[in-house]
Every structure is written in structure tokens, then in C-alpha cells.
Amino acid sequence: MKDKKNTIARVDYHDFISGDPIKRANFIKEFGDSFVNMGFAIVENHGVSEDLKSDLLRISKAFFALDTAIKKKYELPNSGQRGFISKNRETAKGKKVPDLKEFYHIGQTVTDGDPIQKEYPENVWPEELPEFKDIGLEVYSTFEKTGRNLLRAIALYLKLPENYFDTKIHNGNSILRLLHYYPLDNVDHIPEGSVRAAAHGDINLITLLMGADVSGLQAQDLDGNWIDVDPGPNAIAINIGDMLERHTNGLLRSTIHQVINPTNLELLKKPRYSMPFFLHPRSDMDLSCLESCVPSGESKGWDDITAGDFLNERLLELGLKKK
């Protein structure tokens, strides 16, 4: 029999949006319990069609196949929040060697005159790939909607008003990341300690991760063991980020996870692609621990901070932003 505390629940998004109160209640319970126990859940029927997912993977592969000089045209200095981020720029918190990856960021597009727009750099679109913008924005919009509904389920699990997070994430600083774990032709010259993504926790509220084309994602359970995370077809992995862990005083876990190098080193000579959506709130969201999550007579586990200040701290730690 599986140990439930170390099991990642698999739930159907349709159950939450179906209108059936029993299915909805069961979804909320299983979804929330999985975040308390493992910090991860698998959600089926998430809203991004297989065709749209295939289109995104196709344009992602096309971009990363471009010459380095062309890709670097779309790299913004001292940003890390839009456009191309080249090899060796991101190092996991507390690590000394960078991850074996490069990536591309698509961010928020403000269309309603919200003054928060001045906080965001403009998106960058590669002129060599005319489809890139439309496909990227469609996936972004779809995941923003799905993420909002999933946060509503989390709010109900926490006994908060269902729309608790809605205003906090409206025009939030969310990021769609196209990730390329590039192939290594000479695996004998990998820097010591380098992996595709070193063990880390995410910064944001929740992450929605479409399954990669190659396995390798692992999450750490409550006993310190590494568990493979494989959503499979038509499903995504959802995990809690550090912001939501702080806000819930540790009730919902921001689980340490990693992308390991394949044990068959020949597979390191082949690329790996994935497309996470990091759902962020607005910069002014107060991440102070919810009173309902602090047991009577105990002190809260984290100092008060806004989402914007916390993000800035972490970007400096990751090397994506300079002082």
C-alpha cells in the first residue's frame, strides 16, 4: 500500500469546473491534501489542447535551433524576465555551478490601462519565427485562466473566499518559460556538479508544468527521498512556490525539485524541452502569513514581505539580475 503522505495525487480539472458539488469537493480535498503532503499534484484535462502544446513545442525547438548569435539578439541585459536567457546565466540558490540549460521568457501583457504596466518590460518576439508570438500568447492566456481556477480551489481548501486570489493575480508578473536543456556532445567535460536543473524551490505562487519530452523531473518527499514526477499525456504537474508556502505559513509545501542528468550519459547528447508557467501575483501582494495558518500560541514562520521585494531578492540570488 502506498504511503499517502509521499504520494502525488492525480486529479481531473473537469471535476472542479463541472458544477457537480460532490466532484468539486473531492477535487478540492485531494488537490489540497497533495500540496500539504508533497507540494505537487498532477492535473488532467488542464485546458491546453494537444495541438496547442505541439505548436508550442515546435516553435520552442525552432527557436533554440537558431544560431547563438541570432538568439542573443533577443537577450536583454540585466533582466532575466523577458526574451532569451543564455547558457550559464542561472545558478540555483546555494549552488556554485550553473544549470545545463537556456530558456526564453514570455511575460504579462497589460491591456486594460492598469498602471502596473510600468513595472514590466515589453515582451520580445523573434522576427525569424512569425508564429512565435501568437502561439506563446495563447498558451500564456490559457494557463493564466487555468491557474486562476486552481488558485480558487486552493483558496477553498484554505477556507478562504473562493475569489481570494483573483485581485492579487490580476495582471500579475507571471512568466511562461520555454526551457531547452541543451545536448552535450562531450559528456566527459561536464563541469563537476552540473545538472540540468539543480535542486531548488520555485519563487512564485504555483507552477503549471507541461510534461517534458524526456523524463528527469524529481520531487523530494517528506522523508528526503526523490520521487519521479511524470504527468503523462494531457496532464500537467502543479507545484507550490515559495510565495504561497510563506503565505500559508508552511501548510502548503514548496517542495524541492530537480531535473537530473540521465543515467545513460548518451542521452545527455540529446536535448530536453519543457514549458513551465510560473504564476506570480502583483508586486504589491502582501505575503504575510495568513492568521488562519498560524496555530494558536505559535509565532509565524516567516517575516512580512511583499511579492515584489521577495522576487527581487530571489532574482539577485539566481544571478538573473544584478544590483
N, C-alpha and C positions, 0 to 999 in steps of 0.2 A: 504493500500500500504506500502511495506517495505521501511524503511529508508536506502537508498543505502549506505550511509557513514558507517553504522553499520551492513552491510551485508557482509558475506564471500562469494566471488564468487566461482562458481564451473565451472572448465574448463576441456577440453579434451586434454591431452598431444598429441594425434594423430593429432590434428589441427595444432600444432606448427611444427611437423616434417613431415606433409603431402606433402609439396611442393605447396599447394594451397595458393596463396598470400593473398586472402581475409580471409580465415580461420586463416592463420598465423597472420595477422594484428589484427584480432578480439581477438585472444588469447592473444597477447602481451598487448593490451589495457585493457582487462578485468583483466588479471593477475596482471599487474602493478597497476591499479587503486585499486584493492583489497588490495594491500600492503600499498598504501597510506592511505586508509580509515581504514583498520582493521589490517594490518600486517600479515594476514593469507589468504590463498587461498586453495581450495580443487582441487586436480588434479586427474582426472580419467585416466585409462589406462597408468599407470606410468612405466611399464616395468618389475616389479617383478610379476611373474606369481603366481596364487593362489596356485599352487603346491609348488613353492619355499617358498612362505610365510608360508604355512602349515608346511613345513620341518623346517623352522627357529623357528616357534612357538614350534614345537615338541621338538627340541633339547634344546631350552631355558627352557621348562618345565622340561626336563630330568636333565639338569644341576642343576637347583635350587631345585630339589627334592633330590639331594645328601646330605649326612650328612655334617654338618657345618665344621667338621674337614677336610673333603675331599675338600670342596670348598675353604677353607683357604689356601690349598696348592698352589692355583693359585692367591693369593693376593700378590702384590708387595708392599714393604714398600715405603712410600713417593713417590708414582707415581700417582695413580688415572687415568692413561692414558691407561693402558693395564691390561687385566685379571680381576679378581674378585674384587669387592669393596663391603665390608660387611655392615651390618646394622649399622646405626648411624654414618656413616662417612661423609655423605654430608648434609650440612645445607645451605638452600637458603640464598643468600645475605641479610643481615639485620635481619635474623631470629635467635632465640635463641635455638630452638629445632630442631633436625634433622628430615628429612623426613622419612616416614614409607616405606622404600624401600631398596633393594640391587640390584646390577647390575653387568654386565660383559662388558668389553670394547674390541673391535677389532679395531686395527688401521692400518695405512698405511703400505703397503709392497712395498718397493722401488726395482724395478727390472732392472733399466736402468743405474746403476752406479752413479746416482745423489748423490753428496756429502751431500745433506741434510739428507741422511740416518743416519748419525751420531747423528742427533738430536732426533731420535726416538728410544724408547725402542723396543725390539723384542716382537712380539705377543706371547701370552701364550695360549697353547691349552690343554684342559683337556684330559688326556690319557684314562679316563673312557668312553669317548664318541668319537669314531673314526670318526664319520661323522661331528663332530662339525666344524673342520677346513674348509673342502670343502664347506659346506653349508654357513658358515659365510663369507668366501672369495667371494663366488658367489654373495651373496646379497650385500656385500660391493662394488664389482666391478659394479654391475648393478646400484646401487644408485649413485655411482660416475659419471657414464655416464649420467644418468637422470639429476642429479644435475648440471652437466656441461651445458647441453642443457637448463635447466631452467634459469641458470645464463645468458646464451646468450639471452634469451627472456627479462630478466631484463635489460641487457646492451642496447638492442634495445629500450626498454621503456625509458631509461635514455638518449637516443640519443647518445650513445657511440658506438664504433665499436663492431660488434657482438661478436668477439673473445676477447673482452677486458679482461675478467676474466680468459681466458684459461691458460695463463702462470702463473698467480697468484695462481691457484689452482692445477697446475701440481705437483704431489707428495705432495699435501697439507696434513695438520695434521688432516684430517677428522677422525671421530670416529663413529663406529656402536655400539650402546648401546643396550644390551638386558636387559630389565627392569623387575624386579619382585617386585610388591607391595605385600608383604607377608601377609598371613592371620593372624589375631589377634584372638586368642582363647578367651581371656578375654577382651572384649571391654570396660569393666568398668575401666581398668587400663591403658588406653591410656594417655600418658603424655599430660598435658594441652597445647593446641595449635598445637599439632602434626597432620599433614595431610599427605596424600600420596605424594604430591609434593606441597610445599608452593608456593605462588605467586612469579614468577620470570620471567626474560627475559633470552633468550639464549645468549651464548657468541659469536657464530660463524657468518658466512655469512648468510646461510639459513639452516633450519632443514627440513628434509623429514621424516614424521612420519606415519608409517603404523598404521591403526586403531587398537586400543586395543580390547581385547576380552570382556571387560567390559567398560561401559561408565564412564565418570568422568572428561574428559578434558574440561576446560572452558577458554575462552579468554576474556579480558576486552575491551569493546568498547570505543569509543571516549567520551561517556558520563559517563564512570566509571561503567557501568553495566556489569555483567558477562553473556557471551553467550556460550551455549553448542557447542562444536566442535565435530561433528560425521561424519567422512568421508564416512562411509558405505563401502560395499564390493567393491573391485577392485578400491579403491581410497586412496589417501594419503593426509594428511594435510601438507601444506608447510607454514613455518613462517619465518619472517625476524629475524636475530640475531643482537646483539648489534654492531658487527663489521660493518655490512652493513648499519645499521642506522647511525653510526658515519660517514661512508664514503659518505653517501648521505645527510649529514647534517640534518638528521631527516625527509627527504622527505619520505623514506620508514620506516615504524614503526616497532620497535622491541616491539611487544605487550606483556604486562604482561599476563602470563597464569598460570594455576594451575591444579592439579588433586585433586579434592575434595573427602572427605570421603563420602561414600553413606549415604543417609538419613536413609535408612533401615540398622541399625547397624549390623544386622545379615549378611549382605553382606560383612562386614569387616572381617568376619571369612572365606571368600573365597579369593583366590589370584586374582591379576590382572596382565596381562603381556602386554608390548608394546615394539616396536623396532624402536626407532628414529635413524636417521642418521644425525649427525651433520657435515655439510660440512664446513671445515675450509680451509683457504688459507695457503700458505707457511708462515713461520715465518717472512720473510723479506717484506711481503706486507705492503706498506705504507697505513695506514688507514686515512690519512689526508682527510678532507672534499673536495669533488670534487668542483672545482670552479664553474661549471655549476649549482650546487645545492645551492650556496650561493647567495641570492638576492643582486643585486647591492646596494652598500652603507651600507650593513649589515656585521657584523662580523660572522665568522664561529662559530658553537655551541660547538665544541669540540677541545681540544688540539691535536696536531700531536702525533702519536704513531704508532709503528709497531704492526702487528698482534701477533708476538711472545711475546712482552712485555705486551700487553694487556691480552693475555691468561694467562701469568704467574701471573699477578695481580689477575685475577678472580679465578684461582685455589687456590691461597692462601686464598682469601676471603671465598671460599666454603669449606675450610678445607680438600681439596683433595691433597694439597701439603703443606709442612712445610718449613719455612725459614731455 
